[in-house]
Amino acid sequence: MAVIKKKIWPEFFELVKAGKKNFELRLADFEVQEGDTLVLEEWDPATEKYTGRVLEKQVKYILKFNLDDFGQKGAIEDKGLYILQL
């Protein structure tokens, strides 16, 4: 299994750490598989530096899609998307 390191901003780091946010929306510009470890490294955009805080999470499920998979690219660009945690 792979270990994948990604930046995460402080507000989202805190939500993941608290267990309130258990999903990530990421540009699909890297390879990832279920079972891989996602290492979230807190990044402060104000200082443009890592804070040193790190979380490790196992990837349990991946849903990859393109904006026009459902013929709604224009609507998505106009209104945006929600990601709902259930």
MOPAC internal coordinates of N, CA, C and O (Angstrom, degrees):
PM7 1SCF
backbone

  N    0.0000 0     0.00 0     0.00 0    0    0    0
  C    1.4457 1     0.00 0     0.00 0    1    0    0
  C    1.5304 1   109.30 1     0.00 0    2    1    0
  O    1.2310 1   121.06 1   -34.05 1    3    2    1
  N    1.3152 1   115.57 1   145.95 1    3    2    1
  C    1.4619 1   121.87 1  -177.19 1    5    3    2
  C    1.5298 1   111.40 1   -87.73 1    6    5    3
  O    1.2310 1   121.31 1   -23.83 1    7    6    5
  N    1.3130 1   115.11 1   156.17 1    7    6    5
  C    1.4559 1   123.12 1   171.21 1    9    7    6
  C    1.5239 1   106.19 1  -113.72 1   10    9    7
  O    1.2310 1   120.67 1   -57.15 1   11   10    9
  N    1.3230 1   116.33 1   122.85 1   11   10    9
  C    1.4595 1   122.30 1  -174.70 1   13   11   10
  C    1.5184 1   108.46 1  -120.05 1   14   13   11
  O    1.2310 1   120.57 1   -56.68 1   15   14   13
  N    1.3240 1   116.53 1   123.32 1   15   14   13
  C    1.4616 1   121.62 1  -179.94 1   17   15   14
  C    1.5214 1   109.97 1   -99.31 1   18   17   15
  O    1.2310 1   121.04 1   -46.27 1   19   18   17
  N    1.3375 1   115.61 1   133.73 1   19   18   17
  C    1.4585 1   122.03 1   179.34 1   21   19   18
  C    1.5276 1   109.99 1  -140.73 1   22   21   19
  O    1.2310 1   121.11 1   -33.99 1   23   22   21
  N    1.3238 1   115.49 1   146.01 1   23   22   21
  C    1.4629 1   121.49 1   173.80 1   25   23   22
  C    1.5233 1   109.26 1   -73.04 1   26   25   23
  O    1.2310 1   121.38 1   -30.70 1   27   26   25
  N    1.3338 1   114.96 1   149.30 1   27   26   25
  C    1.4661 1   120.57 1   172.58 1   29   27   26
  C    1.5320 1   107.93 1  -145.30 1   30   29   27
  O    1.2310 1   120.69 1   -45.99 1   31   30   29
  N    1.3018 1   116.28 1   134.01 1   31   30   29
  C    1.4620 1   121.33 1  -178.23 1   33   31   30
  C    1.5332 1   110.09 1   -71.94 1   34   33   31
  O    1.2310 1   120.06 1   -26.90 1   35   34   33
  N    1.3353 1   117.48 1   153.10 1   35   34   33
  C    1.4725 1   122.06 1  -174.65 1   37   35   34
  C    1.5273 1   114.97 1   -52.51 1   38   37   35
  O    1.2310 1   119.42 1   136.89 1   39   38   37
  N    1.3232 1   118.71 1   -43.11 1   39   38   37
  C    1.4705 1   120.53 1  -177.09 1   41   39   38
  C    1.5330 1   110.95 1   -62.64 1   42   41   39
  O    1.2310 1   120.42 1   142.67 1   43   42   41
  N    1.3240 1   116.81 1   -37.33 1   43   42   41
  C    1.4570 1   120.54 1   179.87 1   45   43   42
  C    1.5261 1   111.09 1   -80.46 1   46   45   43
  O    1.2310 1   120.13 1   146.89 1   47   46   45
  N    1.3371 1   117.36 1   -33.11 1   47   46   45
  C    1.4600 1   121.96 1   175.07 1   49   47   46
  C    1.5264 1   109.64 1   -56.69 1   50   49   47
  O    1.2310 1   120.93 1   132.78 1   51   50   49
  N    1.3263 1   115.82 1   -47.22 1   51   50   49
  C    1.4677 1   120.96 1  -178.77 1   53   51   50
  C    1.5297 1   111.76 1   -62.22 1   54   53   51
  O    1.2310 1   120.54 1   139.90 1   55   54   53
  N    1.3318 1   116.57 1   -40.10 1   55   54   53
  C    1.4636 1   120.12 1   179.57 1   57   55   54
  C    1.5213 1   111.66 1   -66.48 1   58   57   55
  O    1.2310 1   120.03 1   140.61 1   59   58   57
  N    1.3296 1   117.55 1   -39.39 1   59   58   57
  C    1.4621 1   121.12 1   176.89 1   61   59   58
  C    1.5253 1   109.31 1   -66.98 1   62   61   59
  O    1.2310 1   120.68 1   134.57 1   63   62   61
  N    1.3262 1   116.31 1   -45.43 1   63   62   61
  C    1.4658 1   121.13 1  -179.16 1   65   63   62
  C    1.5218 1   111.24 1   -59.35 1   66   65   63
  O    1.2310 1   120.24 1   140.26 1   67   66   65
  N    1.3391 1   117.15 1   -39.74 1   67   66   65
  C    1.4632 1   121.83 1  -178.94 1   69   67   66
  C    1.5306 1   112.69 1   -76.56 1   70   69   67
  O    1.2310 1   120.41 1   170.57 1   71   70   69
  N    1.3258 1   116.82 1    -9.43 1   71   70   69
  C    1.4564 1   120.41 1  -179.86 1   73   71   70
  C    1.5162 1   114.20 1    85.22 1   74   73   71
  O    1.2310 1   120.34 1  -176.92 1   75   74   73
  N    1.3296 1   116.95 1     3.08 1   75   74   73
  C    1.4576 1   120.58 1  -179.22 1   77   75   74
  C    1.5302 1   111.60 1   -77.82 1   78   77   75
  O    1.2310 1   120.05 1   145.42 1   79   78   77
  N    1.3251 1   117.51 1   -34.58 1   79   78   77
  C    1.4664 1   123.02 1  -179.41 1   81   79   78
  C    1.5234 1   107.92 1  -110.80 1   82   81   79
  O    1.2310 1   120.65 1   -67.37 1   83   82   81
  N    1.3298 1   116.36 1   112.63 1   83   82   81
  C    1.4616 1   119.26 1  -179.84 1   85   83   82
  C    1.5287 1   111.28 1  -122.00 1   86   85   83
  O    1.2310 1   121.24 1  -139.59 1   87   86   85
  N    1.3289 1   115.23 1    40.41 1   87   86   85
  C    1.4570 1   121.80 1   177.03 1   89   87   86
  C    1.5276 1   108.55 1  -146.77 1   90   89   87
  O    1.2310 1   120.45 1   -18.95 1   91   90   89
  N    1.3030 1   116.75 1   161.05 1   91   90   89
  C    1.4565 1   122.79 1   173.78 1   93   91   90
  C    1.5165 1   108.20 1  -135.45 1   94   93   91
  O    1.2310 1   120.13 1   -42.62 1   95   94   93
  N    1.3040 1   117.36 1   137.38 1   95   94   93
  C    1.4495 1   123.33 1   170.64 1   97   95   94
  C    1.5233 1   105.98 1  -107.84 1   98   97   95
  O    1.2310 1   120.25 1   -62.29 1   99   98   97
  N    1.3031 1   117.12 1   117.71 1   99   98   97
  C    1.4642 1   121.86 1  -175.27 1  101   99   98
  C    1.5183 1   110.67 1  -134.73 1  102  101   99
  O    1.2310 1   120.85 1   -33.76 1  103  102  101
  N    1.3147 1   115.98 1   146.24 1  103  102  101
  C    1.4545 1   121.47 1   170.17 1  105  103  102
  C    1.5199 1   107.79 1   -60.66 1  106  105  103
  O    1.2310 1   120.17 1   -46.34 1  107  106  105
  N    1.3136 1   117.28 1   133.66 1  107  106  105
  C    1.4706 1   121.68 1  -176.38 1  109  107  106
  C    1.5285 1   110.54 1   -82.16 1  110  109  107
  O    1.2310 1   120.95 1  -121.14 1  111  110  109
  N    1.3208 1   115.78 1    58.86 1  111  110  109
  C    1.4701 1   121.26 1  -179.23 1  113  111  110
  C    1.5305 1   111.76 1  -105.29 1  114  113  111
  O    1.2310 1   120.90 1  -159.17 1  115  114  113
  N    1.3317 1   115.88 1    20.83 1  115  114  113
  C    1.4631 1   121.37 1   178.60 1  117  115  114
  C    1.5250 1   108.35 1  -149.53 1  118  117  115
  O    1.2310 1   120.99 1   -20.36 1  119  118  117
  N    1.3153 1   115.71 1   159.64 1  119  118  117
  C    1.4685 1   120.95 1   177.99 1  121  119  118
  C    1.5247 1   109.13 1   -86.06 1  122  121  119
  O    1.2310 1   120.87 1   -42.29 1  123  122  121
  N    1.3188 1   115.94 1   137.71 1  123  122  121
  C    1.4593 1   121.23 1   178.34 1  125  123  122
  C    1.5234 1   108.66 1  -150.86 1  126  125  123
  O    1.2310 1   120.73 1   -34.33 1  127  126  125
  N    1.3210 1   116.20 1   145.67 1  127  126  125
  C    1.4570 1   122.09 1   178.11 1  129  127  126
  C    1.5264 1   108.83 1  -135.28 1  130  129  127
  O    1.2310 1   121.40 1   -23.42 1  131  130  129
  N    1.3281 1   114.92 1   156.58 1  131  130  129
  C    1.4598 1   118.79 1   173.68 1  133  131  130
  C    1.5171 1   108.69 1   -57.91 1  134  133  131
  O    1.2310 1   120.77 1   -43.50 1  135  134  133
  N    1.3262 1   116.13 1   136.50 1  135  134  133
  C    1.4604 1   121.70 1  -178.00 1  137  135  134
  C    1.5095 1   113.36 1    99.05 1  138  137  135
  O    1.2310 1   120.07 1   161.27 1  139  138  137
  N    1.3433 1   117.47 1   -18.73 1  139  138  137
  C    1.4653 1   120.27 1   177.10 1  141  139  138
  C    1.5252 1   109.44 1   -65.42 1  142  141  139
  O    1.2310 1   120.91 1   -20.83 1  143  142  141
  N    1.3297 1   115.86 1   159.17 1  143  142  141
  C    1.4585 1   121.51 1   176.54 1  145  143  142
  C    1.5192 1   109.02 1  -102.67 1  146  145  143
  O    1.2310 1   120.72 1   -54.65 1  147  146  145
  N    1.3285 1   116.22 1   125.35 1  147  146  145
  C    1.4562 1   122.42 1   176.11 1  149  147  146
  C    1.5247 1   107.25 1   -98.64 1  150  149  147
  O    1.2310 1   120.95 1   -62.74 1  151  150  149
  N    1.3260 1   115.79 1   117.26 1  151  150  149
  C    1.4595 1   122.13 1   178.49 1  153  151  150
  C    1.5247 1   106.94 1   -98.57 1  154  153  151
  O    1.2310 1   120.80 1   -67.59 1  155  154  153
  N    1.3193 1   116.08 1   112.41 1  155  154  153
  C    1.4583 1   121.99 1  -179.36 1  157  155  154
  C    1.5211 1   108.95 1   -96.91 1  158  157  155
  O    1.2310 1   121.20 1   -66.41 1  159  158  157
  N    1.3229 1   115.30 1   113.59 1  159  158  157
  C    1.4617 1   122.18 1  -178.34 1  161  159  158
  C    1.5266 1   108.64 1  -103.33 1  162  161  159
  O    1.2310 1   120.97 1   -62.44 1  163  162  161
  N    1.3219 1   115.75 1   117.56 1  163  162  161
  C    1.4642 1   119.91 1  -177.39 1  165  163  162
  C    1.5274 1   110.73 1   -62.78 1  166  165  163
  O    1.2310 1   121.59 1   -51.72 1  167  166  165
  N    1.3318 1   114.57 1   128.28 1  167  166  165
  C    1.4677 1   122.99 1  -177.63 1  169  167  166
  C    1.5167 1   108.24 1  -122.53 1  170  169  167
  O    1.2310 1   120.49 1   -54.36 1  171  170  169
  N    1.3294 1   116.67 1   125.64 1  171  170  169
  C    1.4577 1   120.95 1   179.26 1  173  171  170
  C    1.5249 1   108.74 1   -94.09 1  174  173  171
  O    1.2310 1   119.64 1   -70.35 1  175  174  173
  N    1.3341 1   118.30 1   109.65 1  175  174  173
  C    1.4649 1   119.73 1  -178.06 1  177  175  174
  C    1.5286 1   113.24 1   -66.86 1  178  177  175
  O    1.2310 1   120.06 1   156.91 1  179  178  177
  N    1.3196 1   117.48 1   -23.09 1  179  178  177
  C    1.4654 1   120.45 1   179.26 1  181  179  178
  C    1.5258 1   111.39 1   -69.29 1  182  181  179
  O    1.2310 1   120.76 1   139.60 1  183  182  181
  N    1.3350 1   116.16 1   -40.40 1  183  182  181
  C    1.4766 1   120.14 1  -179.45 1  185  183  182
  C    1.5217 1   112.22 1   -98.12 1  186  185  183
  O    1.2310 1   121.12 1   168.05 1  187  186  185
  N    1.3439 1   115.46 1   -11.95 1  187  186  185
  C    1.4690 1   122.29 1  -175.78 1  189  187  186
  C    1.5279 1   111.40 1    55.99 1  190  189  187
  O    1.2310 1   121.85 1  -136.85 1  191  190  189
  N    1.3489 1   114.06 1    43.15 1  191  190  189
  C    1.4611 1   121.18 1   178.55 1  193  191  190
  C    1.5259 1   109.88 1  -140.24 1  194  193  191
  O    1.2310 1   121.58 1   -24.87 1  195  194  193
  N    1.3264 1   114.59 1   155.13 1  195  194  193
  C    1.4560 1   120.37 1   172.06 1  197  195  194
  C    1.5167 1   108.92 1   -73.74 1  198  197  195
  O    1.2310 1   120.52 1   -34.69 1  199  198  197
  N    1.3380 1   116.62 1   145.31 1  199  198  197
  C    1.4671 1   120.71 1  -179.62 1  201  199  198
  C    1.5271 1   111.95 1   -87.62 1  202  201  199
  O    1.2310 1   120.47 1   162.53 1  203  202  201
  N    1.3270 1   116.71 1   -17.47 1  203  202  201
  C    1.4582 1   120.72 1  -176.81 1  205  203  202
  C    1.5190 1   112.78 1    98.80 1  206  205  203
  O    1.2310 1   120.35 1   168.87 1  207  206  205
  N    1.3421 1   116.94 1   -11.13 1  207  206  205
  C    1.4671 1   119.60 1   177.87 1  209  207  206
  C    1.5246 1   109.46 1   -84.75 1  210  209  207
  O    1.2310 1   120.98 1   -41.12 1  211  210  209
  N    1.3273 1   115.73 1   138.88 1  211  210  209
  C    1.4616 1   122.05 1  -174.37 1  213  211  210
  C    1.5250 1   109.63 1  -139.56 1  214  213  211
  O    1.2310 1   120.97 1   -39.36 1  215  214  213
  N    1.3155 1   115.75 1   140.64 1  215  214  213
  C    1.4662 1   122.40 1   172.40 1  217  215  214
  C    1.5225 1   107.91 1  -123.99 1  218  217  215
  O    1.2310 1   120.34 1   -38.08 1  219  218  217
  N    1.3193 1   116.95 1   141.92 1  219  218  217
  C    1.4628 1   121.76 1   174.56 1  221  219  218
  C    1.5199 1   108.23 1  -115.47 1  222  221  219
  O    1.2310 1   121.11 1   -50.73 1  223  222  221
  N    1.3293 1   115.49 1   129.27 1  223  222  221
  C    1.4617 1   121.51 1  -179.60 1  225  223  222
  C    1.5189 1   108.83 1  -133.63 1  226  225  223
  O    1.2310 1   120.98 1   -38.89 1  227  226  225
  N    1.3275 1   115.74 1   141.11 1  227  226  225
  C    1.4575 1   120.17 1   176.82 1  229  227  226
  C    1.5300 1   109.10 1   -86.38 1  230  229  227
  O    1.2310 1   120.96 1   -44.23 1  231  230  229
  N    1.3295 1   115.77 1   135.77 1  231  230  229
  C    1.4586 1   121.95 1   177.24 1  233  231  230
  C    1.5245 1   107.83 1   -76.01 1  234  233  231
  O    1.2310 1   120.78 1   -60.03 1  235  234  233
  N    1.3263 1   116.12 1   119.97 1  235  234  233
  C    1.4692 1   121.05 1  -177.03 1  237  235  234
  C    1.5203 1   112.52 1  -101.91 1  238  237  235
  O    1.2310 1   120.00 1   148.83 1  239  238  237
  N    1.3209 1   117.60 1   -31.17 1  239  238  237
  C    1.4578 1   121.30 1  -176.73 1  241  239  238
  C    1.5183 1   108.60 1  -154.14 1  242  241  239
  O    1.2310 1   120.27 1   -35.57 1  243  242  241
  N    1.3220 1   117.09 1   144.43 1  243  242  241
  C    1.4617 1   122.33 1   179.24 1  245  243  242
  C    1.5167 1   108.43 1  -129.31 1  246  245  243
  O    1.2310 1   120.50 1   -51.11 1  247  246  245
  N    1.3030 1   116.66 1   128.89 1  247  246  245
  C    1.4599 1   122.55 1   172.53 1  249  247  246
  C    1.5205 1   106.73 1  -120.62 1  250  249  247
  O    1.2310 1   120.36 1   -67.97 1  251  250  249
  N    1.3118 1   116.92 1   112.03 1  251  250  249
  C    1.4580 1   121.36 1   178.20 1  253  251  250
  C    1.5151 1   108.25 1  -109.26 1  254  253  251
  O    1.2310 1   120.76 1   -45.22 1  255  254  253
  N    1.3252 1   116.15 1   134.78 1  255  254  253
  C    1.4580 1   120.30 1   177.76 1  257  255  254
  C    1.5191 1   109.34 1  -148.57 1  258  257  255
  O    1.2310 1   121.09 1   -19.63 1  259  258  257
  N    1.3099 1   115.52 1   160.37 1  259  258  257
  C    1.4579 1   122.59 1   174.43 1  261  259  258
  C    1.5206 1   108.30 1  -104.62 1  262  261  259
  O    1.2310 1   120.22 1   -25.61 1  263  262  261
  N    1.3126 1   117.18 1   154.39 1  263  262  261
  C    1.4611 1   120.64 1  -175.15 1  265  263  262
  C    1.5234 1   113.26 1   -57.32 1  266  265  263
  O    1.2310 1   119.62 1   150.11 1  267  266  265
  N    1.3230 1   118.34 1   -29.89 1  267  266  265
  C    1.4610 1   119.29 1  -175.98 1  269  267  266
  C    1.5250 1   113.02 1  -104.36 1  270  269  267
  O    1.2310 1   119.64 1  -165.03 1  271  270  269
  N    1.3425 1   118.28 1    14.97 1  271  270  269
  C    1.4712 1   120.64 1   178.95 1  273  271  270
  C    1.5293 1   112.46 1   -55.72 1  274  273  271
  O    1.2310 1   120.16 1   148.54 1  275  274  273
  N    1.3056 1   117.30 1   -31.46 1  275  274  273
  C    1.4621 1   121.21 1  -177.43 1  277  275  274
  C    1.5310 1   111.42 1  -113.66 1  278  277  275
  O    1.2310 1   120.69 1  -162.23 1  279  278  277
  N    1.3482 1   116.29 1    17.77 1  279  278  277
  C    1.4522 1   121.12 1   178.37 1  281  279  278
  C    1.5129 1   114.08 1    69.03 1  282  281  279
  O    1.2310 1   120.67 1  -151.84 1  283  282  281
  N    1.3387 1   116.32 1    28.16 1  283  282  281
  C    1.4581 1   119.87 1  -174.94 1  285  283  282
  C    1.5306 1   113.34 1  -122.39 1  286  285  283
  O    1.2310 1   119.45 1  -157.39 1  287  286  285
  N    1.3156 1   118.65 1    22.61 1  287  286  285
  C    1.4604 1   120.75 1  -175.75 1  289  287  286
  C    1.5287 1   112.11 1   -54.64 1  290  289  287
  O    1.2310 1   120.01 1   133.35 1  291  290  289
  N    1.3366 1   117.59 1   -46.65 1  291  290  289
  C    1.4638 1   121.01 1  -179.73 1  293  291  290
  C    1.5169 1   112.06 1   -60.64 1  294  293  291
  O    1.2310 1   120.39 1   136.01 1  295  294  293
  N    1.3213 1   116.86 1   -43.99 1  295  294  293
  C    1.4637 1   120.74 1  -179.86 1  297  295  294
  C    1.5245 1   111.20 1   -66.21 1  298  297  295
  O    1.2310 1   120.58 1   141.06 1  299  298  297
  N    1.3244 1   116.49 1   -38.94 1  299  298  297
  C    1.4661 1   120.40 1   178.69 1  301  299  298
  C    1.5223 1   110.41 1   -65.77 1  302  301  299
  O    1.2310 1   120.45 1   136.23 1  303  302  301
  N    1.3251 1   116.75 1   -43.77 1  303  302  301
  C    1.4675 1   119.68 1   178.24 1  305  303  302
  C    1.5229 1   110.94 1   -63.25 1  306  305  303
  O    1.2310 1   120.13 1   146.78 1  307  306  305
  N    1.3270 1   117.35 1   -33.22 1  307  306  305
  C    1.4620 1   121.95 1  -178.84 1  309  307  306
  C    1.5254 1   112.17 1   -78.52 1  310  309  307
  O    1.2310 1   120.18 1   136.48 1  311  310  309
  N    1.3335 1   117.26 1   -43.52 1  311  310  309
  C    1.4648 1   120.88 1  -171.31 1  313  311  310
  C    1.5207 1   114.51 1  -107.71 1  314  313  311
  O    1.2310 1   120.07 1   161.17 1  315  314  313
  N    1.3460 1   117.47 1   -18.83 1  315  314  313
  C    1.4690 1   119.93 1  -176.40 1  317  315  314
  C    1.5088 1   111.24 1    86.44 1  318  317  315
  O    1.2310 1   121.26 1     6.96 1  319  318  317
  N    1.3124 1   115.19 1  -173.04 1  319  318  317
  C    1.4615 1   122.62 1  -178.68 1  321  319  318
  C    1.5186 1   109.87 1  -127.95 1  322  321  319
  O    1.2310 1   120.89 1   -26.41 1  323  322  321
  N    1.3111 1   115.90 1   153.59 1  323  322  321
  C    1.4590 1   122.60 1   166.29 1  325  323  322
  C    1.5232 1   107.74 1  -106.59 1  326  325  323
  O    1.2310 1   120.18 1   -32.16 1  327  326  325
  N    1.2831 1   117.26 1   147.84 1  327  326  325
  C    1.4500 1   122.44 1   164.36 1  329  327  326
  C    1.5153 1   104.70 1  -117.14 1  330  329  327
  O    1.2310 1   120.65 1   -58.36 1  331  330  329
  N    1.3053 1   116.36 1   121.64 1  331  330  329
  C    1.4512 1   121.33 1  -175.81 1  333  331  330
  C    1.5180 1   110.46 1  -107.50 1  334  333  331
  O    1.2310 1   120.92 1   -50.77 1  335  334  333
  N    1.2977 1   115.85 1   129.23 1  335  334  333
  C    1.4563 1   121.35 1   175.79 1  337  335  334
  C    1.5146 1   107.57 1   -94.47 1  338  337  335
  O    1.2310 1   120.03 1   -53.68 1  339  338  337
  N    1.3053 1   117.56 1   126.32 1  339  338  337
  C    1.4690 1   120.94 1  -177.09 1  341  339  338
  C    1.5205 1   111.15 1  -113.69 1  342  341  339
  O    1.2310 1   120.10 1   180.00 1  343  342  341

